[in-house]
Amino acid sequence: MSLDQYKIVPARHPLRYVGIFFSIVIITVVAESIFSNKNWGWPVFREWFLNPVILEGLLMTLKLTFWSIIFSLILGTIVAMMRLSSSWLVRSLAWVYIWLFRSLPLLLVLIILYNFSYLYEYITIGIPFTDTVFAQFKTINALDQFSTALLGLVVVQSAYTAEVIRGGILSVDHGQFEAAAALGLSWWRRTTRIILPQSIRSIIPAIINECVGLSKGTAIVYVLAMPELFYTVQMIYNRNQEVIPLLMVAAVWYIIVTSVFSIVQWYIERVLAKGDRTSAINHFSFFRKSKNIQTPQRVGASYDN
């Protein structure tokens, strides 16, 4: 049978147009409701959005987010490696750390750290169980607002980060571990050259998701009276009583910050998985973009003339 005898029929997707129509209706209704309602206070929003006071609070939030991500990645990687240790004692210590800080609310951890000077008046660095002391700091001076907020965010976030990294490492095929061991590679080279590069592709989406959560979680440090974005907005609307417009200022800035993480994730995934990404797009586009029936040769069928 000749292929010329087949009638080519354009693909039709009526439900797609129904979905587009309802999407346009929903977007129009929501936009009209938001921008036509004077109670949102858009003039106040424009007045304060780029105000220097707001930008100073935003800068503090960005600093807190940046350093929290860096230190939580470092500590989380260490804890993840401990969870994969061959020593049951090291594994148990890492498990207890993860269990403890995933169980405690971040707000509770911050308040405990802020009042840590009631428990320990001094922080001492030295050799345990001896009189040898290298340095000693007064706790109330060492743990200021920024240090307390940073420490609280890091110890809590690193518990989640450790599990993400451990899950990514366990996703690597076990044969890769055996092949690396057969080559006689050291633990460090085996981890950094073979295991982590293969696990990073499954780790990145979850890590970026944790970073997004961390950037929003910085708002909780307002309980320490730290002048970050959310606390600054609170102080302003407590004075002028323009609650909604000021909250919208904070909301838009948080959306901008988290959108940056989404862009970073998209770029990293594109770099790390160019081949697989192209294959997946081509595979699913087969059903979405094709306007004609596919020829038998493309679907693997054969016909006799």
N, C-alpha and C positions, 0 to 999 in steps of 0.2 A: 504494500500500500504506500503510495507516494505521500510525502508530507504536504504537497500542494493541495491535497484534498481537504485538509483541516481548515476550518473557519476560525479566523483569529477574532476573538471578542475582547474589547477593552474591559479591563477590570473596573468594577463599580464598587464604591464604598459608601452607601447611603447613610449608615450610622455615623460615619466620620463627620458628615456635614451636620447631622443632628447635634453631635457633641460640640462642634465649633459654634453652632448657633447658641446653645445653652451657655457655653463658656463666655461668649460675648455679652449675653444678657447679664450673667452674674457679675462680670467685671464692670459693666456699665452701671448697674444698680449700686454696687459697693462704692465705686468711685464717686458717683453722684451724691450718695449719702454722706461720704466723708468730706468732700470739698464744698458742698453746698450748705453744710451745717456750721453756723457761726460759733457754736459752742466748742468746736475743736480749737478755736483760737489760733488760726494760722498766722495772723500778724505777729502775735507774741512768739510763735515758733520761729518765724524768720528773724525776729529781733535777737533771740538768744542762741540760735543754732551755731553761729560762728563767733559768739562772744568769747573774749579771752579767758574768762573764768571757766566757761564750759570746756574750752580747748585745753586748759591746764589740767582739769579733771580727766579729760580724755587721754592726755599724755601720761598721767599717772596710771591709768588703767592699762595702757599699752605697755608701759614699763613692767608693771606687775605681771601682765600676761606673758610677755617675752621671757622674762627670767623664770617664771613658773614653768613654762614649757621646757626650757633648756634643762633646768635642774630635775624636773620630773622625768624627762627622758633618760638622763644619766642614772638617777637613782632607780627608776623603773627597770632599766636594762640590767643593772646589778642584781636587783631582786629577782628578775626573771631567770638570770643565770644561776642564782642560788636555788631557785625552785627546780632547776634541771640538774642540780648537782648529784653526784653519786653518793654523797654523805647524807644519811638520814637526818642528822642533827642540823646541817645547813638547810636542807629542804624544809624541815619543821620550823626553823626560825623564820624563813621566808614566808611560809604558809601562815604563820601566826601574824606576821606583819600585815600581809594582805587581808587576812580575815578581820583583824582589828580595825584597820583604817577604812575598809569598805563597809564596816558595820556602824562606824561613828559618823553622825552628820557633820558636814564641814563647819556649820555654825557653832556646834559644840566644841570642836577642836580649836577654833579660833578663840573662843572665850576662855578655854582652859589655858591656852598659850599666853593670852594677854594677861592672865592672872598667875602666870608661872612663878613670879617673884615671891608669891605667898608660900610656895612649896620649897623653892630653893633660892636663897638670897644671893648666892654667887654661882657662876658657871666656871668650873675649874678644868683646865687642861693639864694632864700630867699622867704619871704611871699609876694605875689603879692599885689600891691596897698598900701604897707606900706614901711617904711624905714628899716625894718628888713632884714639884709643881712647875710647869713651864709657863703658864699664863692663867690669870684669874680676872674675871669680869663680873661686875655687878649686874645681876639679871635684869633689873629694871632699866638699865642703860643699854644692855646688849640687845634686848628685845623691844625695839621701838615699834611704832605702828607698821612701818613698811616691812621690817624684818619679821614681825609676827604674822602679818598677812602672807608674806612670801613663804615662810616656813609651813604655815597651815595648809596653804594650797599645794605645796610640793609634796608633803607627806601623805596627803589624802589622794592627790592625783596620781602619784607614783604607784600606788597600790593597783589602780585600774590599768595604768600603762604597763605594769609588769605582766598582768594577765594577757593583755593584747599582744605583747612581744612574745610571751611564752606560747600563746596559741599560734602565732605566725611561724615560730621555729618548729613546732610540732606538725605543722602542715607540710613541711618539707619531707619528701619521700625518704624512708629509712635507708634505702639503698645509697643515698648520697652520703649519709654518715659513715656507712660501711666502706664506701669507695674512698672517702677522705682518710679513714683510718688505715686502709690498705696501702695508701700512698705514703704513710708514715708522717703525715703532717701533724704539727703540734696543735694543741687545743686552740690557741689563739689564731693561727693561720686557718685552721679548719672552720672556725666560727666566722672570722671576718672575710675570708675569701670564697667560701662555698655555701655555708648555711645562711648567714644573714642576707647576702645578695639575692638568694632565692626566696627567702621569707619576706623580704621588704615589700613585695608587691601585694601580699595579703595583709601586711601590717599597716600600710599607708592609709587606706580608707578609714580604718578604725582609729588610728592615731590622730588623723585630721579631725575626726568626729569628736575625740576627746579634747582636742585643742579648742574646738568651737565651744564645747561645754565649759571648758576652763575660762575662756574669754568672757562668757556670760556669768560664770561663777564668781568672778572678781567683784560683782555687785554685792555679794554677801559681806564683803569686808567693810561695808558701811557701819556695821556694829562696832567697829574699832574707831569710829569717827575719823577715818582716813579720807582725805579729800580726793577720792577717785570720782569717776563720772557720775555714778548714781548718787553718792553722798552729796556731791556738789549740786546736782539737780534738786535733791531734797531740801537743801538749805535755801535755795532760791525760791522754790514754790512755797516754802513755809513763811517767807517774807511777803511775797506778792500775791499769794493765794491762787496763782495760775497753775493749777495742778496738772490738768490734761496737756496743755501745750508743752510744759517742761518735761513731762513724761514722754511725750512724743519726740522731743529733742534727744533724750537718752535712747529711745527705741530706734530711731533712725541711725544714730551713731553705732549702736550695737549691731544693727543689720549691715552697715558698711564694713565693720571689722570682721564679722563672720563671713561676709561675702568674699573678702580677701582670702580667707582660708579655703573657701571653695575653689577659687581660681588657682591657688597654689596646688590643691589636690588634683585638679584637672590637668595642670601642666605636668606634675610629677608622674601621674598615671600615664599620660601620653608619652613621656620620655621612656618610662620603664617597660611599657607594653605596646610598642608600636606595631609589631607583627600581629599579636593576638587581637589588638583593638581593631585593626583593619579587617581581619578575618571575621570578627564578630559583627562588625557593621555591615559587611558585605552579605553575611549570612541572613541577618534580619531584614536588610533592605530587599532581599529577594521577594519577601512577602509584602513589604510596604510600598515599594516604588514601582514595581513591575506593572505595566499597563496591558501587557499581552500574555497569552498563555505561553508557557515555556516550551521550547522545542524538545522532542524526545531525547535528542542527544545530550541535552543539559541535565535531564533528570535521570539519565542512565537507562532509558528504555530502548528497545530495538524493534524495528519493524521490517517486514519482508516486502519488497517491491513487487 
